[in-house]
Amino acid sequence: MHKPSMSRAAASLLFLLCCSSLCFNGAVAIHLGVIVNTNSPIGREQKIAIETAAHHFNSSTTTLFLDVCESNGFDPLQINANGRSLIERGAEALIATGIWPEVITVASIGEKARIPVLSLATTSPSTLFPRPFLVRMSYPASSQVRCLAEVVKSYNWRRVIVIYEDDDYGGITAMASLLSDALNIVGSEVVDYIAFPRMDILSNPRARVQKELKRICRHLSKVYIILQSSRLLTVYLFKEAKELGMMAKGHVWIANDDITTLLDSTLAPSFISSYMQGVVGIKTYFNETSNPYHDFYVEFQRRFKAENRSKGETYFEPGKFAVRAYDAVHAIAHAAAETKMRSNMLLEGILSSNFMGLSGLIRFRRDRGLPEGRGYSAFRVVNVVGRSYRELGFWLERFGFYEEEGEMVSRGQGVDALSPVYWPGGPERVPGGWGKLRIGVPARTAFDQFVKVDGKNVTGFCIDVFSETLKRLSYELEYEFFPFNGAYDELVNQIPLKVYDAVVGDITILAKRSTSVTFTEPFLSSGLSMLVRVRPNQTPWMLTKPFTMEVWLLIIATLIYTGIIVWYLEHRVNPEFDGPWWTQLGATFWLIFSTIFFAHGRLYNHYTKIVVVVWLIAVLILVSSFTANLSSILTTEKLEPMVADSQVGCDGDSFVLKYLQDVLGYKEDKIEKIEKPEKYIEAFHSGNITAAFLEVPYLRVFLSNYDNYTIHGETHMLGGFGFVSISSA
């Protein structure tokens, strides 16, 4: 049953007396009807705010006569009776403070009576039937969802889960769609939705909440955005989340304006401190330093304490709903003063409002809603800590985040992200929003320098790269390694099967693997090359190779010929040639050989000197040619591979086998599967293989450990080594 503020006769009599009195003074009086659910804390706030506004605007030019019908909840029959009763008592404008089903009922009554109805419901239905006498005191949800998306972007969260309570009119569904679009713009996505029905129509709301939370807690994403929630859903939601461990370290909860408003007056401090620690939320920004807000704040607190202290209320701060209610009365009062109380003109006066109210710019669009206010929409970003919340900073449309209000007002230097934040579980670093990742690693690797599994200890170059990458993230990431004993293709396929969340190791990036998973940028270049043994250079006649046999014979003949000429010219005049024939022969060849080292003795015959000069030039050419040829031969033979059309080895990875068969044309019986580096050595020495195909990173390790091997032929380039995660497609 409704509880009108006074009897019908008394209300009508008082209004007539007020009108009569004001007529003599030339003032304007208006009868304003209000339907409010004072059974809820929000309704009690709105009632006090409306009364405060009426007190402020009851001046010499405008008098607001309030006729308030109090209800205890949403009952269409009761709302209908209250609306008709207010109109019968002379109401010239109505304010509906409840949810949209209540607003629609009141709007129908106002349309029949041809009087304006102002709605204070926050979210407008997406398929609202045009109602010419309905005016919506609510801003579009687009600025809110952009603010939420910017919060997600600032902490680099890529996937989120959206939770909301349905309103039966599609308004919240449209808002969820806007949020999805806003997240896509900043590089994030919604991976799941929970759309709860209205809690007041469920027989067992707690069981429903528990069931849905158990379903989403299995998701890899641990970032939850609460888009719309009643007090009842908020209580069940956070109680069950705490019970299921979803308020622990690694989880993120982001609350929209509707939920953070409940922190001001509706939710008990004991509940906040027990179940909502670490929640980050946004609140519609009000300029709380202006004189109009200060006057409203003082009067609101005085009235609220006087009326509700006996009901157990302990928090008297005006929230968003109270400020909007104040602005609604402001719009009606100004319209009444300008239009002299004619009902059709009163609606036009309301729609032509253009002033800066406590809640923002009050200027209605053609669809009778408040404008988006691009460039003006602002929100406070708060963090639940202890029994209430603390302010992290501010967000201004088109300008971003600010830590100080003054910086936002003056459009000063913004920040990329707000900090420090107390997160659920109280971690120092920003949560990764992924929960604990299950990361697969290859347990059987040909080269354990890249990944080595020793029980629960996983080491190697790839693990070091992964660890260093995590240090450079702006958030904390929890993970656990799980060794996998299958082939690399099978390991990668475990991600689409949801066995693992990611794979870390020496995983080659291939086109066929990229169809179902996503690779990181390659951290190591890769290609496929042939490994072969080099030819041993242990020939005993190695020093004879620089010249051919013919050249050696020519050199010997020239040496003998030169020796004969030198003996003939020197044996008569040179004392060293005295003696028997063998002495002369020794002196001759000693002279010839010493010229090779430029250490020959004295020559007495001038013709001999000419012969020796020619010989010295020939010796110089021969020595230079011999040295160059010998160096070239030694180097060439060292690098010359031993390649034959025989067996080739590989590490057995399926993609290498397929590449050898399909691209390089090797038959299956010509390919030997080898798992360890030592086995390659044995296979080469035994003759089982004459070449092996390995990826370039493996070849570098192999060549650094073993001599007498080299790379032969071209390198077939591959995508490189990368880490793997689930595909975002």
C-alpha positions in Angstrom: 0.0 0.0 0.0 1.2 3.5 -0.7 1.6 6.0 2.0 0.9 9.5 0.8 2.6 12.4 2.6 -0.9 13.8 3.5 -4.5 13.2 2.9 -6.0 14.0 -0.5 -8.3 16.7 0.8 -5.5 18.3 2.9 -3.1 18.3 0.0 -5.6 19.9 -2.4 -6.6 22.5 0.2 -2.9 23.4 0.9 -2.1 23.7 -2.7 -5.1 26.0 -3.4 -4.0 28.2 -0.5 -0.5 28.4 -1.8 -1.7 29.2 -5.3 -4.0 31.9 -4.0 -1.3 33.4 -1.9 1.2 33.4 -4.8 -1.2 34.9 -7.3 -1.2 38.2 -5.3 2.7 38.2 -5.5 3.0 37.3 -9.1 4.9 34.1 -8.3 4.7 30.8 -10.0 3.6 27.6 -8.2 3.7 24.1 -9.5 2.4 20.9 -8.0 5.1 18.2 -8.4 4.2 14.6 -7.8 6.9 12.1 -6.8 6.7 8.3 -6.6 9.6 6.9 -4.6 10.4 3.5 -3.0 11.5 4.5 0.5 12.1 0.8 1.4 15.5 1.0 -0.4 18.4 3.2 0.7 18.6 4.7 -2.8 14.9 5.7 -2.7 15.4 7.3 0.7 18.4 9.3 -0.8 16.2 10.5 -3.7 13.4 11.5 -1.5 15.7 13.7 0.7 17.4 15.2 -2.4 14.0 16.1 -3.9 12.9 17.7 -0.7 16.2 19.6 -0.5 15.7 20.9 -4.0 12.2 22.0 -3.3 13.4 23.9 -0.3 16.1 25.7 -2.4 13.7 26.6 -5.2 10.8 27.8 -3.1 11.5 31.4 -3.7 9.5 34.5 -4.4 9.2 33.6 -8.1 8.8 29.8 -8.0 7.1 27.6 -5.4 7.3 23.8 -5.6 4.5 21.9 -3.9 5.7 18.4 -3.3 3.2 15.5 -3.2 5.2 12.4 -2.4 3.8 8.8 -2.6 6.0 6.4 -0.8 6.0 2.7 -1.9 7.7 -0.4 -0.4 8.7 -2.0 -3.7 7.7 -2.5 -7.3 4.1 -3.4 -7.7 2.4 -2.3 -11.0 -1.0 -2.0 -9.4 0.4 0.1 -6.6 2.4 2.3 -8.9 -0.6 2.8 -11.2 -2.8 3.7 -8.2 -0.1 6.2 -6.9 0.2 7.9 -10.2 -3.5 8.3 -10.7 -3.9 9.6 -7.1 -1.2 12.2 -7.7 -2.8 13.5 -10.9 -6.2 13.6 -9.2 -4.7 15.8 -6.5 -3.4 18.2 -9.1 0.1 17.1 -10.0 1.4 18.9 -13.1 4.6 17.0 -13.4 5.7 13.6 -12.1 9.1 12.2 -11.1 9.5 8.4 -11.3 12.5 7.3 -9.2 12.3 3.5 -9.7 13.4 1.0 -12.2 12.2 1.0 -15.9 9.1 -1.2 -15.3 7.9 1.4 -12.8 8.9 4.3 -15.1 6.9 2.8 -18.1 3.8 2.5 -15.9 4.1 6.1 -14.7 4.8 7.3 -18.2 1.6 5.8 -19.5 -0.4 7.6 -16.8 1.4 10.9 -17.5 0.8 10.5 -21.3 -3.0 10.1 -20.7 -3.1 13.2 -18.4 -0.7 15.1 -20.8 1.8 16.0 -18.1 5.6 15.5 -18.3 7.2 12.6 -16.5 10.9 12.7 -15.5 12.6 9.3 -15.2 15.5 8.8 -12.8 16.2 5.3 -14.0 19.9 5.0 -14.9 19.9 2.7 -18.0 17.5 3.5 -20.8 15.9 0.6 -22.8 17.3 0.0 -26.2 13.9 -0.5 -27.7 12.0 2.3 -25.9 8.6 3.0 -27.6 8.4 6.8 -28.2 6.6 8.5 -25.4 6.2 12.2 -26.0 5.7 13.2 -22.3 8.6 11.1 -20.9 11.9 12.8 -20.2 15.0 10.8 -19.2 17.3 12.2 -16.6 20.1 9.8 -17.5 23.2 10.1 -19.6 24.1 7.6 -22.3 26.1 4.6 -21.3 28.7 5.1 -24.0 30.9 7.3 -21.8 30.8 4.7 -19.0 31.8 1.8 -21.2 34.6 3.9 -22.7 35.9 4.6 -19.2 35.8 0.9 -18.3 37.6 0.0 -21.6 40.3 2.5 -20.8 40.8 1.0 -17.3 41.2 -2.4 -19.0 43.6 -1.0 -21.5 45.8 0.8 -19.0 46.7 -2.5 -17.3 47.1 -4.4 -20.6 44.3 -7.0 -19.9 43.4 -8.6 -23.1 40.3 -10.8 -22.2 37.5 -10.0 -19.8 34.3 -11.5 -18.6 31.2 -9.3 -18.3 28.6 -9.8 -15.6 25.3 -7.9 -15.4 21.7 -8.2 -14.1 19.1 -8.1 -16.9 16.5 -5.3 -16.8 13.9 -7.0 -19.1 13.9 -4.0 -21.4 17.2 -4.6 -23.3 19.0 -1.5 -22.0 21.7 -3.4 -20.3 22.1 -5.7 -23.3 22.8 -2.7 -25.5 25.2 -1.4 -23.0 27.1 -4.8 -23.0 27.3 -4.5 -26.7 28.8 -1.0 -26.5 31.3 -2.3 -24.0 32.4 -5.1 -26.3 32.9 -2.6 -29.1 34.9 -0.3 -26.8 37.1 -3.1 -25.7 37.8 -4.2 -29.2 39.0 -0.7 -30.0 41.6 -0.8 -27.2 42.7 -4.3 -28.2 40.8 -6.4 -25.7 37.8 -8.7 -26.0 34.9 -10.2 -24.1 35.3 -14.0 -23.8 32.1 -14.6 -21.9 29.0 -13.0 -20.4 26.8 -13.8 -17.4 23.4 -12.3 -17.7 21.5 -12.8 -14.5 17.8 -12.4 -14.4 16.4 -10.0 -11.8 17.2 -11.3 -8.4 13.8 -10.5 -6.9 12.1 -13.0 -9.2 14.4 -16.0 -8.5 13.3 -18.6 -6.0 17.0 -19.4 -5.1 19.2 -16.5 -6.2 22.2 -17.7 -4.3 22.3 -21.1 -6.1 22.0 -19.4 -9.5 24.9 -17.1 -8.7 27.0 -20.0 -7.4 26.3 -22.0 -10.5 27.3 -19.2 -12.9 30.5 -18.3 -11.0 31.6 -22.0 -11.0 31.2 -22.0 -14.7 33.3 -18.9 -15.4 36.0 -19.6 -12.8 37.2 -22.3 -15.2 38.1 -19.6 -17.7 41.7 -18.6 -18.2 40.7 -15.0 -18.0 40.3 -13.7 -14.5 39.2 -10.1 -15.2 35.5 -9.5 -14.4 33.6 -6.4 -15.2 30.3 -5.9 -13.3 28.2 -3.8 -15.7 25.0 -3.6 -13.7 23.9 -5.1 -10.4 21.3 -4.6 -7.8 22.2 -4.6 -4.2 20.9 -8.2 -3.8 23.0 -9.5 -6.7 26.1 -7.6 -5.4 25.8 -9.3 -2.0 25.4 -12.8 -3.5 28.0 -12.2 -6.1 30.9 -11.2 -3.8 30.0 -13.7 -1.1 30.1 -16.6 -3.5 33.2 -15.2 -5.3 35.0 -15.1 -1.9 33.8 -18.7 -1.2 35.1 -20.0 -4.6 38.5 -18.3 -4.2 37.7 -15.7 -6.9 38.7 -12.8 -4.7 42.2 -14.2 -4.3 45.5 -13.1 -5.8 45.5 -12.9 -9.6 41.8 -11.9 -10.0 40.5 -8.5 -11.1 37.1 -7.1 -10.4 36.0 -3.9 -12.1 32.6 -2.3 -11.0 30.5 0.1 -13.0 28.9 3.3 -11.7 25.8 1.5 -10.4 27.8 -0.8 -8.1 30.2 1.8 -6.8 27.2 4.0 -5.9 26.1 1.2 -3.5 29.3 1.7 -1.6 28.2 5.2 -0.5 25.0 4.3 1.3 23.6 0.8 0.6 26.3 -1.8 1.4 27.3 -2.3 5.0 30.9 -1.4 5.8 31.4 -4.9 7.4 30.3 -6.5 4.1 32.7 -4.3 2.1 35.7 -5.1 4.3 34.9 -8.8 4.2 34.0 -9.5 0.6 35.0 -6.6 -1.7 38.6 -5.9 -1.0 40.6 -4.9 -4.0 37.6 -4.0 -6.3 38.3 -1.2 -8.7 35.3 0.9 -9.7 34.3 4.0 -11.5 31.9 6.7 -10.1 30.3 9.6 -12.0 32.3 12.7 -11.3 30.6 15.6 -9.5 32.3 18.9 -8.8 32.1 18.7 -5.0 34.0 22.0 -4.5 31.3 24.2 -6.1 29.0 26.4 -3.9 25.8 24.8 -5.2 27.0 21.4 -4.3 28.2 22.5 -0.9 24.8 24.0 -0.1 23.1 20.8 -1.3 25.5 18.6 0.7 24.9 20.5 3.9 21.1 20.5 3.6 21.0 16.9 2.5 23.0 15.7 5.4 20.9 17.6 7.9 17.6 16.2 6.5 18.9 12.7 6.0 20.2 12.4 9.5 17.0 13.8 11.0 14.8 11.4 9.0 16.8 8.2 8.9 19.0 8.0 11.9 16.2 6.2 13.8 16.1 3.6 11.0 19.7 2.6 11.5 21.3 4.6 8.7 24.9 5.4 9.5 26.1 6.8 6.2 24.8 10.1 5.0 26.8 10.9 1.8 24.7 11.8 -1.2 25.3 9.5 -4.2 24.7 9.7 -7.9 21.0 9.0 -7.6 20.5 11.8 -5.1 22.3 14.3 -7.2 20.3 13.3 -10.3 17.1 13.7 -8.3 18.1 17.2 -7.3 18.8 18.2 -10.9 15.4 16.8 -12.0 13.6 19.2 -9.6 16.0 22.0 -10.8 14.9 21.4 -14.4 11.2 21.4 -13.5 11.4 24.6 -11.4 13.2 26.6 -14.1 10.8 25.4 -16.7 7.8 26.4 -14.5 9.2 29.9 -14.0 9.6 30.4 -17.8 6.4 28.8 -19.0 4.0 30.1 -16.4 2.6 26.6 -15.6 0.9 25.7 -18.8 1.3 21.9 -19.1 2.2 21.8 -22.8 4.6 24.7 -22.3 6.0 23.1 -19.1 7.2 20.1 -21.2 8.8 22.4 -23.7 10.5 24.4 -21.0 11.9 21.2 -19.5 13.2 20.0 -22.9 14.8 23.4 -23.5 16.8 23.3 -20.2 20.4 24.3 -20.6 22.3 24.6 -17.4 25.2 22.9 -15.5 23.6 20.9 -12.8 25.3 19.1 -9.9 25.5 15.9 -12.0 26.7 17.6 -15.2 25.3 19.3 -18.2 21.5 19.3 -18.3 20.5 19.8 -21.9 18.1 17.3 -23.5 18.5 15.8 -26.9 15.7 15.4 -29.5 15.0 11.9 -28.1 14.4 13.5 -24.6 17.6 12.1 -23.0 20.6 13.9 -21.7 23.5 14.3 -24.2 26.6 12.2 -24.2 28.8 15.1 -23.3 31.9 14.1 -25.2 34.7 15.9 -23.8 32.8 16.6 -20.5 32.1 13.1 -19.2 34.3 12.4 -16.2 34.5 9.6 -13.7 36.3 9.0 -10.4 38.3 5.8 -10.3 38.1 4.2 -6.8 39.6 1.2 -5.1 37.9 -0.7 -2.3 40.2 -0.9 0.8 39.1 -1.6 4.3 35.5 -0.6 5.2 35.1 1.8 2.3 37.1 2.9 -0.7 39.9 5.4 -1.6 40.2 7.5 -4.7 42.8 6.5 -7.2 42.3 9.3 -9.7 40.1 10.6 -12.4 39.2 9.9 -16.0 38.1 12.6 -18.5 36.6 11.8 -21.9 39.2 12.3 -24.7 42.0 13.2 -22.2 42.6 10.1 -20.2 43.6 9.5 -16.6 44.6 12.1 -14.0 45.9 11.5 -10.5 44.7 14.9 -9.2 41.4 16.7 -9.7 43.1 20.0 -10.3 45.1 18.4 -13.1 42.0 17.2 -14.8 40.2 20.5 -14.5 43.1 22.3 -16.0 43.8 19.6 -18.6 47.2 19.1 -17.2 49.6 16.2 -17.5 47.8 12.8 -17.5 49.1 9.3 -16.6 48.9 6.0 -18.4 47.7 4.1 -15.4 46.6 4.8 -11.9 48.5 3.5 -8.9 49.1 2.2 -6.3 46.2 -0.1 -6.3 45.3 -2.7 -3.6 44.3 -5.7 -5.7 42.4 -8.8 -4.6 44.8 -10.8 -2.5 47.0 -7.7 -2.1 49.8 -8.4 -4.6 52.3 -5.6 -5.2 52.3 -5.9 -9.0 49.3 -5.6 -11.3 47.6 -9.0 -11.8 48.0 -10.5 -15.2 44.3 -11.3 -15.2 45.0 -14.8 -16.4 44.9 -16.9 -13.2 47.7 -19.5 -13.1 48.8 -20.5 -16.6 49.3 -24.1 -17.5 52.4 -24.0 -19.7 53.5 -27.0 -21.7 57.2 -27.6 -22.4 58.8 -30.3 -24.6 60.2 -33.1 -22.4 62.1 -34.9 -25.1 64.4 -32.5 -26.9 67.4 -33.3 -29.2 69.4 -30.4 -27.8 68.8 -29.8 -24.1 70.6 -26.5 -24.3 67.2 -25.0 -25.3 64.9 -26.9 -23.0 66.0 -29.3 -20.3 63.5 -31.1 -18.0 64.9 -32.5 -14.8 62.0 -33.6 -12.7 60.1 -30.4 -11.8 63.1 -28.2 -12.7 62.9 -26.8 -16.3 65.9 -24.9 -17.6 67.5 -23.9 -20.9 67.8 -21.0 -23.3 64.1 -20.8 -24.2 63.1 -20.8 -20.5 65.6 -18.0 -19.8 64.0 -16.0 -22.7 60.6 -16.6 -21.2 61.7 -15.5 -17.7 63.3 -12.3 -19.0 60.2 -11.5 -21.0 58.0 -11.8 -17.9 60.3 -9.3 -16.0 59.4 -6.7 -18.6 55.7 -7.1 -18.3 53.8 -4.4 -16.4 51.7 -7.0 -14.5 52.3 -10.2 -12.6 51.8 -13.6 -14.3 51.5 -16.9 -12.5 52.4 -20.1 -14.3 53.4 -23.7 -13.9 55.4 -25.9 -16.4 54.1 -29.2 -17.5 56.5 -31.5 -19.5 55.0 -33.2 -22.6 56.5 -36.4 -24.0 55.0 -36.3 -27.5 56.0 -34.7 -30.7 56.1 -31.0 -31.2 53.0 -30.9 -33.3 51.1 -32.9 -30.7 52.3 -30.5 -28.0 51.1 -27.4 -30.0 47.7 -29.2 -30.5 47.2 -29.4 -26.7 46.4 -25.7 -26.6 43.2 -25.9 -28.8 42.2 -28.9 -26.7 42.6 -26.7 -23.6 45.0 -29.0 -21.9 47.6 -26.2 -21.8 47.2 -22.4 -21.9 50.5 -21.8 -23.6 53.6 -23.6 -24.8 57.2 -22.5 -24.2 60.2 -24.0 -25.9 62.0 -24.4 -29.1 58.8 -24.4 -31.2 59.3 -23.5 -34.9 56.7 -21.1 -36.3 54.9 -22.8 -39.2 51.9 -21.8 -41.2 50.0 -25.0 -40.5 50.5 -24.6 -36.8 49.3 -21.0 -36.9 45.8 -22.0 -38.0 44.6 -22.9 -34.5 47.1 -21.1 -32.2 48.9 -17.8 -32.0 52.7 -17.5 -32.0 54.7 -14.7 -30.4 57.2 -12.8 -32.4 60.2 -15.0 -33.1 62.9 -14.7 -30.5 65.4 -16.7 -32.5 65.7 -17.0 -36.3 65.6 -20.5 -37.8 66.2 -22.4 -41.0 66.9 -25.9 -42.2 70.5 -26.7 -43.3 72.5 -29.8 -44.2 75.3 -30.9 -41.8 78.2 -33.0 -43.3 81.6 -34.2 -42.3 84.7 -32.5 -43.7 87.3 -34.5 -45.7 90.4 -35.4 -43.6 93.6 -34.0 -44.9 96.2 -36.6 -43.7 97.9 -37.2 -47.1 101.7 -37.9 -46.6 102.6 -36.1 -49.9 100.7 -33.0 -49.0 103.7 -30.8 -49.7 103.9 -31.9 -53.3 100.3 -30.8 -54.1 101.0 -27.1 -54.7 102.6 -28.1 -58.1 101.8 -30.7 -60.6 104.3 -33.5 -61.5 105.3 -31.7 -64.7 106.1 -28.5 -62.8 108.2 -30.4 -60.3 110.1 -32.1 -63.2 110.6 -28.7 -64.8 111.9 -27.2 -61.5 114.4 -30.1 -61.1 115.6 -29.8 -64.7 116.0 -26.1 -64.4 118.0 -26.7 -61.1 120.3 -29.1 -62.8 120.8 -26.9 -65.8 121.5 -23.9 -63.7 124.0 -25.9 -61.6 125.9 -27.0 -64.7 126.1 -23.4 -66.0 127.3 -22.1 -62.6 130.0 -24.8 -62.3 131.2 -24.1 -65.8 131.6 -20.4 -65.2 133.0 -20.6 -61.6 135.2 -23.7 -61.3 138.2 -21.9 -62.9 138.1 -18.6 -60.9 136.3 -19.5 -57.7 138.6 -21.0 -54.9 135.7 -23.0 -53.4 135.6 -25.1 -56.6 139.2 -26.4 -56.1 139.6 -30.1 -55.4 138.3 -33.3 -56.7 135.0 -33.6 -58.7 132.9 -34.4 -55.7 134.0 -31.2 -54.0 133.2 -29.2 -57.0 129.8 -30.9 -57.3 129.0 -30.1 -53.6 130.1 -26.5 -54.0 127.9 -26.1 -57.1 124.7 -27.4 -55.5 125.4 -25.6 -52.2 125.5 -22.4 -54.2 122.3 -23.2 -56.1 120.3 -24.2 -52.9 121.6 -21.3 -50.8 120.1 -18.9 -53.3 116.7 -20.2 -52.4 117.2 -18.7 -49.0 119.1 -15.7 -50.3 122.3 -16.8 -48.4 124.6 -17.8 -51.2 128.4 -17.1 -51.1 130.6 -14.8 -53.3 130.5 -15.1 -57.1 133.7 -14.3 -59.1 132.4 -14.4 -62.7 130.2 -11.7 -64.0 128.3 -14.1 -66.2 127.6 -16.2 -63.2 126.0 -13.3 -61.5 123.7 -12.8 -64.5 122.6 -16.5 -64.3 122.1 -16.4 -60.6 119.9 -13.2 -60.8 117.6 -15.0 -63.3 117.6 -18.0 -60.9 116.7 -15.8 -57.9 113.7 -14.3 -59.8 112.5 -17.8 -60.6 113.0 -18.9 -57.0 111.0 -15.9 -55.8 108.1 -16.8 -58.1 108.3 -20.4 -57.1 108.3 -19.8 -53.4 105.4 -17.3 -53.5 103.3 -19.7 -55.7 104.1 -22.7 -53.5 103.1 -20.9 -50.3 99.8 -19.6 -51.8 98.9 -22.9 -53.4 99.6 -24.9 -50.2 97.5 -22.5 -48.0 94.6 -22.7 -50.5 94.8 -26.5 -50.6 94.8 -26.9 -46.9 91.9 -24.5 -46.4 89.8 -26.0 -49.3 90.3 -29.6 -48.2 89.4 -28.6 -44.6 86.0 -27.2 -45.8 85.3 -29.7 -48.5 82.4 -31.8 -47.3 81.9 -35.5 -47.9 78.5 -35.7 -49.6 77.2 -38.8 -51.2 73.8 -39.8 -52.4 73.1 -41.9 -49.4 71.1 -41.9 -46.1 70.4 -38.5 -44.4 69.5 -38.0 -40.7 67.1 -35.7 -38.9 65.7 -35.3 -35.4 62.4 -36.9 -36.3 60.2 -33.9 -35.9 57.2 -34.4 -38.1 57.6 -31.1 -40.0 61.2 -31.9 -40.8 60.3 -35.3 -42.2 57.6 -33.8 -44.3 59.9 -31.0 -45.6 62.6 -33.5 -46.6 60.0 -35.6 -48.5 57.7 -33.0 -50.0 60.2 -30.2 -50.7 63.7 -31.7 -51.0 62.5 -35.0 -52.6 64.0 -37.5 -50.2 62.4 -40.9 -50.1 61.2 -42.2 -46.7 63.7 -45.1 -46.7 66.6 -42.6 -47.2 65.8 -40.8 -44.0 67.2 -41.9 -40.6 65.6 -40.6 -37.4 68.1 -39.6 -34.8 67.2 -38.1 -31.4 70.5 -37.1 -29.7 73.6 -35.2 -30.9 75.9 -38.2 -29.9 73.9 -40.4 -32.1 74.7 -38.2 -35.1 78.4 -38.8 -34.4 77.9 -42.5 -34.3 75.8 -42.5 -37.4 78.4 -40.5 -39.4 81.3 -42.7 -38.3 79.4 -45.9 -39.0 78.4 -44.7 -42.4 74.6 -45.0 -41.7 74.3 -41.4 -42.8 76.5 -39.1 -44.9 74.5 -35.9 -44.1 72.0 -34.6 -41.6 69.3 -31.9 -41.8 69.0 -29.7 -38.6 67.6 -26.4 -37.8 70.1 -23.6 -37.7 70.0 -23.0 -33.9 70.7 -26.7 -33.4 73.5 -26.6 -35.9 75.2 -23.8 -34.1 75.2 -25.8 -30.9 76.4 -28.9 -32.6 79.3 -27.2 -34.4 80.4 -25.5 -31.2 80.8 -28.9 -29.6 82.1 -31.1 -32.4 84.9 -30.6 -34.9 85.3 -31.9 -38.5 81.7 -31.0 -39.4 80.3 -28.1 -41.5 77.2 -26.7 -43.2 76.8 -27.6 -46.8 74.4 -26.1 -49.4 71.7 -23.5 -49.0 69.6 -22.7 -45.8 65.9 -23.2 -46.2 64.4 -20.4 -44.1 61.7 -21.0 -41.5 59.6 -18.8 -39.2 62.0 -18.9 -36.3 61.4 -20.1 -32.7 58.4 -18.6 -30.8 56.1 -19.2 -27.9 52.5 -20.4 -28.4 49.1 -19.4 -27.0 45.5 -19.9 -27.9 44.4 -18.3 -31.1 42.5 -14.9 -30.6 40.5 -15.5 -33.8 
